[in-house]
């Protein structure tokens, strides 16, 4: 089973953040329905509600370690203004992990893998 990291913009005002989490989880579900496991960095919102003491860099560094173990990175639309997503993409490229910018690319990647 392929492990796909779902990258995308998270930061913004509270409403935008919630919408971005929604978009990432929805995209992750589409990928899951293709037979993949997904890593969703936006799940940190739950961790933050419970722990509440971590800094942004703590979450980011934790998620980069998860990304390094993934087979591919799928990028949710609207990421272009996100410095964090660009850093995730750069990390993936440095590690030769495929970066997939739309769902058609995800499907093509999975078809080649199968």
Secondary structure by P-SEA (a helix, b strand, c coil): cbbbbbbbbccccaaaaaaaaaaaaaaaaaaaaabbbbbbcccaaaaaaacccccaaaaaaaaaaaaaaccbbbbcccccccaaaaaaaaaaaaacccccccaaaaaaaaaaac
